[in-house]
Amino acid sequence: MTISKEDLSCPCCGKSIVSPVLLEKLNELERSTGEHLHIVSGYKCTIQAQKTGLDTSPATRGSTCVISYSSTKELWEILEKVFQISFRQIKVGPHTITLGVDPVLGKYFSLDR
């Protein structure tokens, strides 16, 4: 399966602004894991970003997305590939991984507990 920009569209307006680099890396991740990625969220318009109240500026630029995982085993399998593909930003939370390619932000890896 191929991930398209429509898979990362805003939940409130359906608009889809997505970095081609992000799409390329997500599709590479999906191919390398051999599993369909479960996308939780992608692009957010400014209205949706304000509604969530989170730091979503990368999402309003279409340079980040959130995928989910169901087990620790799946998390480690995904992360192994994520590091090989060289995403710029990686944030691991309970059952979600935020992946980013935002050139404005520095590179980082963080764990939420």
C-alpha positions as CSV (number, residue, x, y, z in Angstrom):
1,M,0.0,0.0,0.0
2,T,1.2,3.5,-0.8
3,I,0.6,6.4,1.6
4,S,-0.8,9.5,-0.2
5,K,-1.1,13.1,0.9
6,E,-4.9,12.4,1.3
7,D,-4.0,10.0,4.1
8,L,-2.5,12.9,6.0
9,S,-5.3,15.4,5.4
10,C,-6.7,17.8,8.0
11,P,-9.6,16.2,10.0
12,C,-11.7,19.4,10.1
13,C,-11.4,20.7,6.5
14,G,-9.9,17.9,4.5
15,K,-7.1,20.1,3.2
16,S,-3.8,18.3,2.6
17,I,-0.5,20.1,2.5
18,V,2.3,17.5,2.9
19,S,6.0,17.6,2.4
20,P,7.1,15.4,-0.5
21,V,10.1,14.3,1.7
22,L,7.7,13.2,4.5
23,L,5.6,11.2,2.0
24,E,8.7,9.6,0.6
25,K,10.1,8.6,4.0
26,L,6.7,7.3,5.2
27,N,6.4,5.1,2.1
28,E,9.9,3.9,2.6
29,L,9.1,3.0,6.2
30,E,6.0,1.1,5.2
31,R,7.9,-0.8,2.5
32,S,10.8,-1.6,4.9
33,T,8.5,-2.9,7.7
34,G,6.3,-4.8,5.3
35,E,3.3,-3.5,7.3
36,H,0.7,-0.9,6.7
37,L,1.3,2.2,8.9
38,H,-1.6,3.3,11.0
39,I,-1.7,7.0,10.6
40,V,-3.3,8.9,13.5
41,S,-2.8,12.4,12.2
42,G,-0.9,14.5,9.6
43,Y,-1.5,18.0,8.3
44,K,-3.5,20.4,10.5
45,C,-5.0,23.6,9.3
46,T,-4.5,26.6,11.6
47,I,-8.1,26.2,12.9
48,Q,-7.5,22.5,13.8
49,A,-4.1,23.4,15.4
50,Q,-5.8,26.0,17.6
51,K,-8.5,23.5,18.6
52,T,-5.9,21.0,19.8
53,G,-3.9,23.5,21.7
54,L,-0.7,21.6,21.1
55,D,2.6,22.7,19.5
56,T,1.5,21.8,16.0
57,S,3.5,24.3,13.9
58,P,5.3,21.4,12.1
59,A,1.8,19.9,11.4
60,T,0.6,23.2,9.9
61,R,3.6,23.1,7.5
62,G,2.8,19.4,6.6
63,S,6.2,18.2,7.8
64,T,5.1,15.8,10.5
65,C,2.7,12.9,11.2
66,V,1.7,10.6,14.0
67,I,1.5,6.9,13.6
68,S,0.4,4.3,16.1
69,Y,1.8,1.0,17.3
70,S,0.1,-1.7,19.3
71,S,3.0,-3.5,21.1
72,T,6.5,-3.0,22.4
73,K,7.7,-5.4,19.8
74,E,6.0,-3.4,17.0
75,L,7.5,-0.2,18.4
76,W,11.1,-1.5,18.3
77,E,10.6,-2.9,14.8
78,I,9.3,0.5,13.6
79,L,12.0,2.4,15.4
80,E,14.8,0.3,14.0
81,K,13.6,1.3,10.5
82,V,12.9,4.9,11.4
83,F,16.5,5.4,12.5
84,Q,17.8,3.8,9.2
85,I,15.6,6.1,7.1
86,S,16.8,9.2,9.0
87,F,13.7,11.2,10.0
88,R,14.8,14.5,11.5
89,Q,12.4,14.4,14.4
90,I,11.2,11.4,16.3
91,K,8.9,11.5,19.4
92,V,7.7,8.3,21.0
93,G,4.6,8.4,23.2
94,P,2.3,5.8,24.6
95,H,1.1,3.9,21.5
96,T,2.2,6.7,19.1
97,I,5.3,7.9,17.3
98,T,5.5,11.4,15.8
99,L,7.8,11.5,12.8
100,G,9.0,14.7,11.3
101,V,11.2,16.1,8.5
102,D,10.8,19.8,9.4
103,P,14.0,21.7,8.3
104,V,13.1,24.6,10.6
105,L,13.4,22.4,13.7
106,G,16.6,20.8,14.8
107,K,17.1,17.0,14.9
108,Y,15.8,15.4,18.1
109,F,14.6,12.2,19.6
110,S,12.3,12.2,22.7
111,L,10.3,9.8,24.8
112,D,7.1,10.8,26.5
113,R,6.0,8.8,29.5
